């Protein structure tokens, strides 16, 4: 377990702890992947992971996406190296061919690539307003009309007014101010009611004409999502029950139940420990 950094504080010099609470490393991986696929990410899409760190999200996204579809920016080169060594292995680099950059200035246009999805998990929660502006400005240049930029920030009553990156502590912004920063770039910001292990707020940043692609997580949407999951489970169960061996097992079980009911009706009952 020591290799996983358990019990280390967030921000400690360990590839898992440096990017957040190490005991939530796997949960945060699944949360990011779940949200992106819910928003429409599929294997053929191009994804830019801003602040990809030790591949907490990349460990799932790189195998999922087709070759040369995952792009990651991370200023701490050692984090990516540790993530490759400890989480995904080097063989997958030959198969999936992810692209990495160690840029520190939110230079998203360096890849000369347009992206269907952009991810910035726990980046704006440490960034100054000027850094967020730079990131949004660059993001706009690499987005297509239907792109979705999923990001998190720490929602608070005050907006951070400093000029420096703050880490491992975090900074707060109001949703109103985050929306204003997006609007400065001709984009819109819409909250996404999706769980976050560290109580950050998810937002979707899109071009105004693409607002409909950020679903309202209303009770109706929740119901439809769960209803779809139930449907998929029922279809899988039907396939299992249709297997010849399973059908035979069901017939045998029914025969045993009939024999048991018959024996209970006809066999002498005793109350002194005899046969029942």
Backbone as CSV, one residue per row, in Angstrom:
resi,resn,N_x,N_y,N_z,CA_x,CA_y,CA_z,C_x,C_y,C_z
1,UNK,0.816,-1.209,0.000,0.000,0.000,0.000,0.858,1.272,0.000
2,UNK,2.101,1.173,0.539,2.952,2.369,0.560,3.243,2.860,-0.846
3,UNK,3.303,1.919,-1.794,3.545,2.306,-3.181,2.416,3.172,-3.715
4,UNK,1.215,3.010,-3.163,0.060,3.785,-3.591,-0.061,5.112,-2.851
5,UNK,0.828,5.372,-1.922,0.818,6.650,-1.220,-0.282,6.797,-0.199
6,UNK,-0.877,5.687,0.212,-1.970,5.766,1.185,-1.477,6.442,2.464
7,UNK,-2.358,7.232,3.046,-2.098,7.967,4.299,-1.170,9.176,4.120
8,UNK,-0.700,9.434,2.899,0.073,10.643,2.663,-0.874,11.823,2.459
9,UNK,-0.486,13.022,2.865,-1.356,14.184,2.651,-1.358,14.600,1.188
10,UNK,-2.452,15.199,0.748,-2.523,15.719,-0.616,-1.429,16.760,-0.817
11,UNK,-0.712,16.648,-1.920,0.383,17.565,-2.219,1.744,17.000,-1.890
12,UNK,1.787,15.841,-1.209,3.066,15.212,-0.891,3.757,14.769,-2.176
13,UNK,5.088,14.641,-2.110,5.854,14.306,-3.310,5.761,12.804,-3.586
14,UNK,4.599,12.419,-4.035,4.323,11.041,-4.449,3.383,11.154,-5.633
15,UNK,3.552,10.320,-6.633,2.816,10.536,-7.884,1.303,10.523,-7.707
16,UNK,0.809,9.804,-6.707,-0.635,9.818,-6.452,-1.034,10.950,-5.509
17,UNK,-0.271,11.141,-4.460,-0.621,12.163,-3.470,-0.461,13.577,-4.022
18,UNK,0.472,13.781,-4.937,0.747,15.131,-5.437,-0.452,15.726,-6.164
19,UNK,-1.307,14.872,-6.726,-2.447,15.375,-7.514,-3.747,15.392,-6.717
20,UNK,-3.694,15.044,-5.448,-4.905,15.055,-4.630,-4.871,13.955,-3.595
21,UNK,-5.919,13.820,-2.791,-5.951,12.760,-1.775,-5.701,11.393,-2.413
22,UNK,-4.622,10.693,-2.042,-4.293,9.429,-2.712,-5.337,8.342,-2.541
23,UNK,-6.097,8.390,-1.427,-7.115,7.363,-1.217,-8.308,7.532,-2.167
24,UNK,-8.366,8.681,-2.863,-9.452,8.917,-3.814,-8.971,8.864,-5.264
25,UNK,-7.740,8.436,-5.452,-7.137,8.439,-6.780,-7.971,7.637,-7.782
26,UNK,-8.336,6.407,-7.408,-9.097,5.565,-8.324,-10.515,6.086,-8.535
27,UNK,-11.110,6.615,-7.463,-12.473,7.144,-7.569,-12.513,8.349,-8.497
28,UNK,-11.499,9.218,-8.411,-11.466,10.386,-9.277,-11.272,9.972,-10.731
29,UNK,-10.515,8.893,-10.955,-10.357,8.365,-12.316,-11.710,7.994,-12.901
30,UNK,-12.465,7.220,-12.136,-13.760,6.740,-12.609,-14.751,7.880,-12.785
31,UNK,-14.706,8.869,-11.889,-15.628,9.995,-11.965,-15.436,10.787,-13.250
32,UNK,-14.180,11.049,-13.608,-13.895,11.793,-14.833,-14.358,11.018,-16.069
33,UNK,-14.021,9.737,-16.102,-14.391,8.919,-17.255,-15.904,8.809,-17.385
34,UNK,-16.577,8.618,-16.243,-18.026,8.515,-16.265,-18.681,9.770,-16.810
35,UNK,-18.198,10.936,-16.369,-18.774,12.190,-16.844,-18.546,12.369,-18.337
36,UNK,-17.326,12.146,-18.786,-17.017,12.384,-20.196,-17.825,11.473,-21.115
37,UNK,-17.961,10.209,-20.757,-18.757,9.317,-21.599,-20.232,9.681,-21.524
38,UNK,-20.695,10.169,-20.361,-22.078,10.631,-20.248,-22.322,11.827,-21.162
39,UNK,-21.313,12.687,-21.285,-21.432,13.860,-22.149,-21.282,13.523,-23.626
40,UNK,-20.876,12.290,-23.925,-20.818,11.883,-25.326,-19.463,11.438,-25.836
41,UNK,-18.438,11.394,-24.974,-17.117,10.965,-25.430,-17.173,9.529,-25.937
42,UNK,-16.611,9.315,-27.140,-16.499,7.984,-27.704,-15.062,7.773,-28.182
43,UNK,-14.720,6.546,-28.508,-13.325,6.182,-28.741,-12.671,6.957,-29.887
44,UNK,-13.460,7.432,-30.835,-12.881,8.111,-32.000,-12.651,9.605,-31.769
45,UNK,-13.096,10.133,-30.639,-12.957,11.561,-30.383,-11.524,11.935,-29.986
46,UNK,-11.215,13.214,-30.182,-9.929,13.757,-29.746,-10.136,14.449,-28.400
47,UNK,-9.283,14.114,-27.436,-9.412,14.636,-26.076,-8.132,15.315,-25.641
48,UNK,-8.274,16.497,-25.053,-7.148,17.219,-24.457,-7.337,17.246,-22.952
49,UNK,-6.377,16.685,-22.230,-6.415,16.599,-20.767,-5.442,17.633,-20.209
50,UNK,-5.973,18.756,-19.723,-5.137,19.837,-19.198,-4.775,19.519,-17.753
51,UNK,-3.478,19.500,-17.457,-3.029,19.120,-16.126,-3.243,17.636,-15.900
52,UNK,-2.774,16.828,-16.846,-3.049,15.386,-16.802,-2.332,14.682,-15.664
53,UNK,-1.359,15.355,-15.038,-0.714,14.823,-13.846,-0.118,13.443,-14.052
54,UNK,-0.377,12.555,-13.088,0.161,11.199,-13.146,-0.798,10.245,-13.840
55,UNK,-1.599,10.798,-14.749,-2.535,10.038,-15.579,-3.645,9.406,-14.750
56,UNK,-4.125,10.154,-13.774,-5.245,9.691,-12.967,-6.465,9.441,-13.847
57,UNK,-6.733,10.367,-14.766,-7.787,10.128,-15.742,-7.265,9.380,-16.956
58,UNK,-6.015,9.643,-17.307,-5.413,9.029,-18.482,-5.317,7.526,-18.408
59,UNK,-5.209,6.966,-17.191,-5.088,5.516,-17.052,-6.311,4.784,-17.597
60,UNK,-7.464,5.485,-17.640,-8.667,4.902,-18.224,-8.889,5.438,-19.636
61,UNK,-8.613,6.714,-19.835,-8.905,7.353,-21.120,-7.972,6.901,-22.237
62,UNK,-6.695,6.708,-21.934,-5.744,6.303,-22.978,-6.105,4.936,-23.557
63,UNK,-6.365,3.918,-22.738,-6.771,2.619,-23.313,-8.107,2.693,-24.061
64,UNK,-8.989,3.573,-23.604,-10.326,3.671,-24.200,-10.296,4.298,-25.587
65,UNK,-9.529,5.364,-25.737,-9.520,6.101,-27.001,-8.673,5.397,-28.057
66,UNK,-8.989,5.679,-29.313,-8.201,5.145,-30.410,-6.809,5.772,-30.409
67,UNK,-5.857,5.186,-31.123,-4.489,5.730,-31.151,-4.451,7.206,-31.576
68,UNK,-3.561,7.949,-30.915,-3.301,9.353,-31.224,-4.522,10.233,-31.009
69,UNK,-5.380,9.836,-30.064,-6.562,10.638,-29.736,-6.438,11.309,-28.366
70,UNK,-5.522,10.836,-27.530,-5.343,11.421,-26.195,-4.144,12.361,-26.198
71,UNK,-4.387,13.607,-25.739,-3.329,14.606,-25.623,-3.325,15.120,-24.176
72,UNK,-2.156,15.183,-23.588,-2.067,15.634,-22.208,-1.020,16.723,-22.018
73,UNK,-1.362,17.726,-21.224,-0.427,18.784,-20.854,-0.192,18.703,-19.357
74,UNK,1.062,18.683,-18.959,1.414,18.619,-17.545,2.800,19.221,-17.338
75,UNK,2.915,20.322,-16.558,4.221,20.953,-16.354,5.198,20.107,-15.536
76,UNK,4.683,19.199,-14.695,5.551,18.348,-13.881,5.824,17.047,-14.633
77,UNK,6.927,17.020,-15.377,7.224,15.862,-16.223,7.321,14.570,-15.416
78,UNK,7.826,14.645,-14.199,8.001,13.448,-13.383,6.680,12.761,-13.079
79,UNK,5.595,13.543,-13.020,4.289,12.952,-12.753,3.852,12.036,-13.899
80,UNK,4.025,12.504,-15.122,3.665,11.672,-16.272,4.516,10.415,-16.308
81,UNK,5.805,10.565,-16.063,6.697,9.411,-16.080,6.307,8.391,-15.023
82,UNK,5.977,8.869,-13.832,5.547,7.956,-12.763,4.204,7.315,-13.096
83,UNK,3.319,8.083,-13.714,2.029,7.527,-14.112,2.190,6.422,-15.143
84,UNK,3.083,6.635,-16.105,3.338,5.608,-17.112,3.917,4.357,-16.462
85,UNK,4.902,4.550,-15.599,5.585,3.423,-14.970,4.661,2.625,-14.056
86,UNK,3.851,3.325,-13.264,3.083,2.661,-12.212,1.622,2.377,-12.552
87,UNK,1.084,3.031,-13.580,-0.347,2.901,-13.845,-0.688,2.248,-15.185
88,UNK,0.031,2.568,-16.245,-0.372,2.038,-17.555,0.709,1.217,-18.241
89,UNK,1.968,1.351,-17.836,3.039,0.622,-18.497,3.446,1.261,-19.810
90,UNK,4.632,0.937,-20.276,5.151,1.587,-21.475,4.714,0.912,-22.769
91,UNK,4.297,-0.331,-22.694,3.881,-1.019,-23.921,2.683,-0.340,-24.576
92,UNK,1.783,0.188,-23.740,0.576,0.813,-24.302,0.903,2.084,-25.082
93,UNK,2.052,2.699,-24.810,2.451,3.890,-25.554,2.655,3.562,-27.026
94,UNK,3.118,2.340,-27.303,3.329,1.931,-28.684,2.009,1.658,-29.398
95,UNK,1.000,1.261,-28.616,-0.292,0.920,-29.212,-1.174,2.161,-29.382
96,UNK,-1.279,2.954,-28.316,-2.213,4.086,-28.313,-1.567,5.408,-28.708
97,UNK,-0.274,5.504,-28.599,0.494,6.678,-29.015,-0.092,8.008,-28.498
98,UNK,-0.259,8.131,-27.185,-0.716,9.410,-26.630,0.354,10.482,-26.833
99,UNK,-0.080,11.730,-26.825,0.836,12.856,-27.042,0.884,13.694,-25.776
100,UNK,2.108,14.003,-25.311,2.265,14.764,-24.074,3.085,16.028,-24.302
101,UNK,2.797,17.023,-23.489,3.565,18.272,-23.486,3.799,18.677,-22.040
102,UNK,4.956,19.300,-21.787,5.289,19.726,-20.422,5.224,21.245,-20.305
103,UNK,4.343,21.829,-21.079,4.165,23.279,-21.118,3.575,23.801,-19.806
104,UNK,3.980,25.002,-19.392,3.506,25.604,-18.146,2.604,26.817,-18.372
105,UNK,2.320,27.150,-19.612,1.636,28.413,-19.879,0.291,28.251,-20.592
106,UNK,-0.337,27.103,-20.453,-1.635,26.862,-21.096,-1.583,27.090,-22.606
107,UNK,-0.508,26.654,-23.213,-0.382,26.774,-24.669,-1.056,25.570,-25.311
108,UNK,-2.353,25.671,-25.517,-3.125,24.539,-26.021,-3.060,24.397,-27.533
109,UNK,-2.634,25.455,-28.209,-2.587,25.422,-29.673,-1.317,24.750,-30.194
110,UNK,-0.421,24.394,-29.309,0.866,23.828,-29.737,0.714,22.501,-30.481
111,UNK,-0.393,21.793,-30.243,-0.587,20.488,-30.875,-1.090,20.602,-32.307
112,UNK,-1.556,21.801,-32.690,-2.126,21.998,-34.029,-3.240,20.975,-34.285
113,UNK,-4.113,20.844,-33.299,-5.173,19.853,-33.337,-6.451,20.437,-32.746
114,UNK,-7.584,20.153,-33.361,-8.877,20.514,-32.803,-9.365,19.353,-31.926
115,UNK,-10.070,19.692,-30.850,-10.480,18.671,-29.895,-12.001,18.649,-29.727
116,UNK,-12.528,17.425,-29.628,-13.951,17.245,-29.372,-14.270,17.481,-27.899
117,UNK,-13.327,17.103,-27.044,-13.493,17.267,-25.604,-12.207,17.796,-24.997
118,UNK,-12.377,18.691,-24.022,-11.256,19.207,-23.242,-11.595,18.982,-21.775
119,UNK,-10.615,18.547,-21.010,-10.810,18.265,-19.594,-9.829,19.084,-18.767
120,UNK,-10.340,19.765,-17.748,-9.481,20.505,-16.811,-9.993,20.223,-15.404
121,UNK,-9.593,19.064,-14.876,-10.042,18.636,-13.559,-9.106,19.212,-12.497
122,UNK,-9.665,20.036,-11.605,-8.908,20.659,-10.515,-7.747,21.523,-11.028
123,UNK,-8.029,22.301,-12.061,-7.062,23.275,-12.569,-7.499,24.677,-12.164
124,UNK,-8.734,25.036,-12.460,-9.237,26.358,-12.091,-9.354,26.510,-10.574
125,UNK,-9.295,25.411,-9.853,-9.356,25.460,-8.384,-8.040,25.934,-7.784
126,UNK,-7.019,26.129,-8.622,-5.713,26.613,-8.141,-5.219,27.822,-8.938
127,UNK,-5.949,28.185,-9.988,-5.458,29.176,-10.943,-5.946,30.588,-10.644
128,UNK,-5.132,31.546,-11.078,-5.538,32.951,-10.991,-6.499,33.268,-12.128
129,UNK,-7.147,34.418,-12.041,-8.085,34.811,-13.095,-7.368,34.966,-14.431
130,UNK,-6.165,35.510,-14.404,-5.423,35.687,-15.636,-5.062,34.345,-16.266
131,UNK,-4.714,33.379,-15.436,-4.403,32.048,-15.952,-5.649,31.386,-16.550
132,UNK,-6.782,31.584,-15.915,-8.031,31.030,-16.451,-8.368,31.687,-17.777
133,UNK,-8.168,32.999,-17.844,-8.434,33.714,-19.103,-7.557,33.162,-20.227
134,UNK,-6.288,32.942,-19.922,-5.369,32.404,-20.935,-5.819,31.010,-21.370
135,UNK,-6.205,30.202,-20.418,-6.644,28.843,-20.727,-7.894,28.858,-21.602
136,UNK,-8.862,29.695,-21.253,-10.104,29.770,-22.029,-9.856,30.330,-23.428
137,UNK,-8.972,31.304,-23.515,-8.638,31.885,-24.813,-8.005,30.845,-25.731
138,UNK,-7.078,30.061,-25.179,-6.438,29.005,-25.957,-7.435,27.905,-26.300
139,UNK,-8.292,27.567,-25.325,-9.261,26.494,-25.551,-10.191,26.831,-26.708
140,UNK,-10.617,28.066,-26.771,-11.522,28.481,-27.841,-10.907,28.219,-29.214
141,UNK,-9.602,28.386,-29.325,-8.926,28.223,-30.602,-8.801,26.760,-31.038
142,UNK,-8.914,25.844,-30.078,-8.778,24.428,-30.433,-10.112,23.685,-30.327
143,UNK,-11.195,24.427,-30.121,-12.520,23.824,-30.052,-13.219,23.930,-31.402
144,UNK,-14.034,22.927,-31.704,-14.931,23.013,-32.853,-16.320,23.387,-32.316
145,UNK,-17.262,23.570,-33.218,-18.581,24.053,-32.794,-19.211,23.168,-31.729
146,UNK,-19.004,21.859,-31.845,-19.671,20.928,-30.932,-18.802,20.501,-29.743
147,UNK,-17.654,21.102,-29.573,-16.752,20.706,-28.481,-17.361,20.990,-27.113
148,UNK,-16.971,20.164,-26.152,-17.350,20.370,-24.752,-16.086,20.431,-23.907
149,UNK,-15.966,21.503,-23.146,-14.844,21.712,-22.236,-15.387,21.491,-20.828
150,UNK,-15.026,20.356,-20.229,-15.478,20.031,-18.875,-14.393,20.418,-17.879
151,UNK,-14.750,21.244,-16.903,-13.776,21.740,-15.933,-14.381,21.763,-14.536
152,UNK,-13.528,21.866,-13.543,-13.993,21.996,-12.162,-13.400,23.246,-11.537
153,UNK,-14.086,23.752,-10.535,-13.561,24.836,-9.714,-14.179,24.708,-8.334
154,UNK,-13.594,25.404,-7.374,-14.138,25.403,-6.016,-15.068,26.597,-5.881
155,UNK,-16.335,26.326,-5.701,-17.319,27.408,-5.612,-17.298,28.026,-4.225
156,UNK,-17.239,29.352,-4.191,-17.239,30.076,-2.924,-17.968,31.391,-3.052
157,UNK,-17.945,32.160,-1.998,-18.634,33.456,-2.000,-17.745,34.579,-2.518
158,UNK,-16.434,34.337,-2.591,-15.500,35.362,-3.057,-14.674,34.835,-4.218
159,UNK,-14.243,35.775,-5.073,-13.400,35.430,-6.216,-11.945,35.722,-5.889
160,UNK,-11.093,34.755,-6.134,-9.659,34.918,-5.890,-9.116,36.053,-6.767
161,UNK,-8.393,36.978,-6.165,-7.899,38.133,-6.919,-6.376,38.143,-7.023
162,UNK,-5.724,37.095,-6.523,-4.267,37.030,-6.611,-3.790,36.719,-8.021
163,UNK,-2.485,36.821,-8.212,-1.890,36.593,-9.531,-1.157,35.263,-9.650
164,UNK,-1.046,34.524,-8.531,-0.222,33.335,-8.505,-1.042,32.056,-8.517
165,UNK,-0.418,31.008,-9.028,-0.962,29.649,-8.918,-0.851,29.233,-7.454
166,UNK,-1.928,28.709,-6.889,-1.954,28.344,-5.474,-2.054,26.827,-5.344
167,UNK,-1.023,26.213,-4.731,-1.011,24.762,-4.581,-0.107,24.361,-3.418
168,UNK,-0.502,23.413,-2.586,-1.648,22.508,-2.729,-2.984,23.077,-2.240
169,UNK,-2.966,24.276,-1.671,-4.236,24.893,-1.286,-5.030,25.239,-2.542
170,UNK,-6.283,25.581,-2.358,-7.137,25.910,-3.495,-7.695,27.319,-3.350
171,UNK,-8.264,27.814,-4.434,-8.876,29.140,-4.448,-10.345,28.988,-4.827
172,UNK,-11.122,30.005,-4.568,-12.558,29.934,-4.847,-12.992,30.999,-5.851
173,UNK,-14.064,30.679,-6.551,-14.722,31.620,-7.453,-16.231,31.407,-7.346
174,UNK,-16.969,32.432,-7.677,-18.422,32.277,-7.767,-18.759,31.750,-9.153
175,UNK,-19.876,31.085,-9.265,-20.317,30.593,-10.570,-20.557,31.764,-11.517
176,UNK,-21.049,32.874,-10.970,-21.305,34.054,-11.783,-20.017,34.558,-12.419
177,UNK,-18.929,34.545,-11.645,-17.664,35.048,-12.179,-17.081,34.070,-13.203
178,UNK,-17.220,32.774,-12.962,-16.736,31.805,-13.935,-17.483,31.969,-15.252
179,UNK,-18.772,32.248,-15.163,-19.564,32.485,-16.374,-19.082,33.736,-17.093
180,UNK,-18.742,34.764,-16.320,-18.263,36.012,-16.914,-16.931,35.797,-17.646
181,UNK,-16.045,35.007,-17.058,-14.759,34.733,-17.698,-14.953,33.977,-19.015
182,UNK,-15.910,33.055,-19.027,-16.197,32.319,-20.260,-16.796,33.242,-21.314
183,UNK,-17.697,34.103,-20.887,-18.360,35.011,-21.822,-17.378,35.983,-22.456
184,UNK,-16.315,36.329,-21.748,-15.286,37.212,-22.324,-14.681,36.611,-23.590
185,UNK,-14.702,35.279,-23.676,-14.122,34.590,-24.826,-15.184,34.147,-25.836
186,UNK,-16.426,34.620,-25.641,-17.490,34.231,-26.546,-18.016,32.831,-26.277
187,UNK,-17.787,32.330,-25.067,-18.240,31.006,-24.673,-19.276,31.142,-23.568
188,UNK,-19.956,30.060,-23.269,-20.872,30.078,-22.138,-20.486,28.970,-21.163
189,UNK,-20.843,29.181,-19.914,-20.491,28.259,-18.838,-21.778,27.758,-18.196
190,UNK,-21.908,26.454,-18.100,-23.125,25.865,-17.546,-22.749,24.814,-16.495
191,UNK,-23.305,24.910,-15.286,-22.980,23.923,-14.246,-23.482,22.536,-14.611
192,UNK,-22.719,21.529,-14.212,-23.097,20.136,-14.428,-23.217,19.479,-13.054
193,UNK,-24.387,18.981,-12.744,-24.617,18.356,-11.446,-24.079,16.930,-11.467
194,UNK,-22.755,16.825,-11.352,-22.086,15.519,-11.380,-21.239,15.389,-10.124
195,UNK,-21.222,14.244,-9.470,-20.486,14.111,-8.207,-18.986,14.329,-8.363
196,UNK,-18.400,14.930,-7.346,-16.955,15.139,-7.302,-16.470,14.754,-5.912
197,UNK,-15.498,13.835,-5.816,-15.047,13.348,-4.512,-14.526,14.433,-3.579
198,UNK,-14.066,15.548,-4.139,-13.500,16.618,-3.315,-14.372,17.864,-3.291
199,UNK,-15.662,17.677,-3.547,-16.657,18.738,-3.452,-16.367,19.935,-4.356
200,UNK,-15.746,19.700,-5.490,-15.618,20.756,-6.483,-16.859,20.748,-7.376
201,UNK,-17.023,21.815,-8.122,-18.182,21.966,-8.994,-17.779,21.762,-10.446
202,UNK,-18.507,20.907,-11.142,-18.256,20.679,-12.567,-19.006,21.720,-13.394
203,UNK,-18.359,22.205,-14.438,-19.006,23.105,-15.392,-18.691,22.637,-16.805
204,UNK,-19.626,22.901,-17.708,-19.394,22.647,-19.117,-19.250,23.975,-19.831
205,UNK,-18.172,24.135,-20.585,-17.903,25.377,-21.309,-18.007,25.068,-22.800
206,UNK,-18.908,25.767,-23.476,-19.192,25.475,-24.886,-19.474,26.775,-25.646
207,UNK,-19.531,26.661,-26.962,-20.020,27.772,-27.763,-21.526,27.898,-27.521
208,UNK,-22.063,29.103,-27.574,-23.492,29.298,-27.267,-24.417,28.386,-28.048
209,UNK,-24.103,28.116,-29.304,-24.986,27.282,-30.128,-24.944,25.807,-29.716
210,UNK,-23.997,25.460,-28.843,-23.853,24.069,-28.414,-24.360,23.852,-26.988
211,UNK,-25.061,24.817,-26.444,-25.511,24.720,-25.051,-26.382,23.490,-24.812
212,UNK,-27.152,23.092,-25.791,-28.070,21.954,-25.627,-27.330,20.650,-25.370
213,UNK,-26.050,20.584,-25.718,-25.287,19.358,-25.513,-24.805,19.177,-24.074
214,UNK,-25.050,20.175,-23.231,-24.794,20.027,-21.793,-26.133,19.732,-21.149
215,UNK,-26.416,18.491,-20.832,-27.761,18.134,-20.349,-28.060,18.724,-18.980
216,UNK,-29.314,19.067,-18.769,-29.771,19.462,-17.434,-29.975,18.188,-16.632
217,UNK,-29.243,18.061,-15.534,-29.308,16.836,-14.731,-30.516,16.904,-13.807
218,UNK,-31.691,16.940,-14.431,-32.935,17.007,-13.685,-33.354,15.607,-13.276
219,UNK,-34.415,15.519,-12.482,-34.914,14.215,-12.075,-35.306,13.382,-13.292
220,UNK,-35.846,14.045,-14.320,-36.238,13.337,-15.526,-35.031,12.722,-16.209
221,UNK,-33.923,13.491,-16.310,-32.710,12.968,-16.932,-32.154,11.815,-16.105
222,UNK,-32.169,11.983,-14.768,-31.693,10.898,-13.900,-32.504,9.636,-14.138
223,UNK,-33.832,9.811,-14.243,-34.696,8.663,-14.437,-34.402,7.982,-15.767
224,UNK,-34.232,8.770,-16.817,-33.937,8.194,-18.119,-32.604,7.468,-18.115
225,UNK,-31.638,8.051,-17.403,-30.309,7.425,-17.317,-30.417,6.075,-16.613
226,UNK,-31.123,6.049,-15.480,-31.297,4.803,-14.739,-32.144,3.812,-15.516
227,UNK,-33.160,4.337,-16.207,-34.027,3.484,-17.013,-33.227,2.792,-18.105
228,UNK,-32.294,3.513,-18.698,-31.442,2.925,-19.732,-30.549,1.841,-19.146
229,UNK,-30.015,2.091,-17.935,-29.182,1.088,-17.289,-29.982,-0.179,-17.006
230,UNK,-31.215,-0.018,-16.547,-32.079,-1.173,-16.283,-32.347,-1.942,-17.574
231,UNK,-32.592,-1.206,-18.648,-32.845,-1.850,-19.943,-31.645,-2.677,-20.380
232,UNK,-30.447,-2.119,-20.245,-29.227,-2.833,-20.630,-29.061,-4.098,-19.790
233,UNK,-29.329,-3.978,-18.489,-29.211,-5.148,-17.605,-30.211,-6.232,-17.989
234,UNK,-31.424,-5.816,-18.328,-32.439,-6.787,-18.736,-32.034,-7.494,-20.028
235,UNK,-31.452,-6.748,-20.959,-31.013,-7.356,-22.214,-29.903,-8.369,-21.965
236,UNK,-28.981,-8.028,-21.063,-27.897,-8.961,-20.740,-28.443,-10.202,-20.056
237,UNK,-29.410,-10.011,-19.156,-30.015,-11.142,-18.463,-30.744,-12.051,-19.443
238,UNK,-31.439,-11.447,-20.414,-32.155,-12.235,-21.412,-31.188,-13.094,-22.227
239,UNK,-30.023,-12.537,-22.568,-29.024,-13.293,-23.323,-28.498,-14.465,-22.501
240,UNK,-28.293,-14.209,-21.208,-27.801,-15.277,-20.335,-28.837,-16.389,-20.216
241,UNK,-30.085,-15.998,-20.006,-31.147,-16.994,-19.839,-31.414,-17.770,-21.128
242,UNK,-30.989,-17.224,-22.252,-31.220,-17.886,-23.534,-30.151,-18.933,-23.844
243,UNK,-29.103,-18.994,-23.021,-28.039,-19.972,-23.249,-28.570,-21.380,-22.968
244,UNK,-28.234,-22.376,-23.806,-28.761,-23.742,-23.627,-28.508,-24.320,-22.230
245,UNK,-27.307,-24.107,-21.698,-27.006,-24.649,-20.376,-27.856,-23.975,-19.298
246,UNK,-28.058,-22.680,-19.455,-28.878,-21.965,-18.487,-30.319,-22.436,-18.566
247,UNK,-30.822,-22.620,-19.792,-32.183,-23.121,-19.961,-32.351,-24.482,-19.301
248,UNK,-31.333,-25.349,-19.482,-31.385,-26.671,-18.863,-31.393,-26.553,-17.350
249,UNK,-30.563,-25.651,-16.825,-30.518,-25.457,-15.382,-31.845,-24.969,-14.829
250,UNK,-32.491,-24.083,-15.562,-33.795,-23.568,-15.122,-34.824,-24.688,-15.095
251,UNK,-34.808,-25.558,-16.135,-35.752,-26.675,-16.182,-35.526,-27.622,-15.010
252,UNK,-34.240,-27.923,-14.728,-33.915,-28.823,-13.611,-34.375,-28.228,-12.285
253,UNK,-34.143,-26.925,-12.127,-34.539,-26.267,-10.885,-36.059,-26.307,-10.701
254,UNK,-36.796,-26.102,-11.787,-38.254,-26.156,-11.712,-38.718,-27.565,-11.354
255,UNK,-38.067,-28.586,-11.946,-38.431,-29.974,-11.641,-38.178,-30.281,-10.171
256,UNK,-37.046,-29.812,-9.650,-36.723,-30.037,-8.231,-37.769,-29.367,-7.351
257,UNK,-38.185,-28.173,-7.704,-39.182,-27.472,-6.906,-40.529,-28.207,-6.915
258,UNK,-40.899,-28.773,-8.077,-42.154,-29.532,-8.149,-42.083,-30.788,-7.285
259,UNK,-40.942,-31.479,-7.345,-40.759,-32.682,-6.522,-40.816,-32.336,-5.047
260,UNK,-40.186,-31.230,-4.683,-40.176,-30.811,-3.280,-41.589,-30.509,-2.796
261,UNK,-42.382,-29.782,-3.622,-43.752,-29.465,-3.224,-44.597,-30.743,-3.087
262,UNK,-44.369,-31.663,-4.026,-45.112,-32.932,-3.968,-44.758,-33.700,-2.707
263,UNK,-43.451,-33.743,-2.342,-43.021,-34.480,-1.161,-43.573,-33.868,0.111
264,UNK,-43.684,-32.556,0.148,-44.226,-31.890,1.335,-45.697,-32.214,1.521
265,UNK,-46.399,-32.449,0.406,-47.820,-32.771,0.505,-48.056,-34.222,0.891
266,UNK,-47.170,-35.112,0.470,-47.437,-36.542,0.621,-46.605,-37.238,1.691
267,UNK,-45.456,-36.687,2.067,-44.580,-37.378,3.029,-45.122,-37.195,4.448
268,UNK,-45.068,-38.241,5.299,-45.573,-38.127,6.678,-44.804,-37.044,7.440
269,UNK,-45.546,-36.160,8.118,-44.923,-35.094,8.889,-44.829,-35.512,10.335
270,UNK,-43.709,-35.227,10.949,-43.541,-35.517,12.364,-43.036,-34.279,13.075
271,UNK,-43.305,-34.207,14.350,-42.861,-33.054,15.139,-41.823,-33.448,16.152
272,UNK,-41.376,-34.724,16.126,-40.403,-35.184,17.119,-39.018,-35.368,16.529
273,UNK,-38.730,-34.642,15.486,-37.406,-34.712,14.883,-37.335,-35.735,13.763
274,UNK,-38.456,-36.338,13.410,-38.462,-37.321,12.344,-38.439,-36.653,10.974
275,UNK,-38.701,-37.449,9.962,-38.700,-36.895,8.596,-39.794,-35.870,8.417
276,UNK,-39.502,-34.887,7.626,-40.476,-33.840,7.316,-40.847,-33.962,5.860
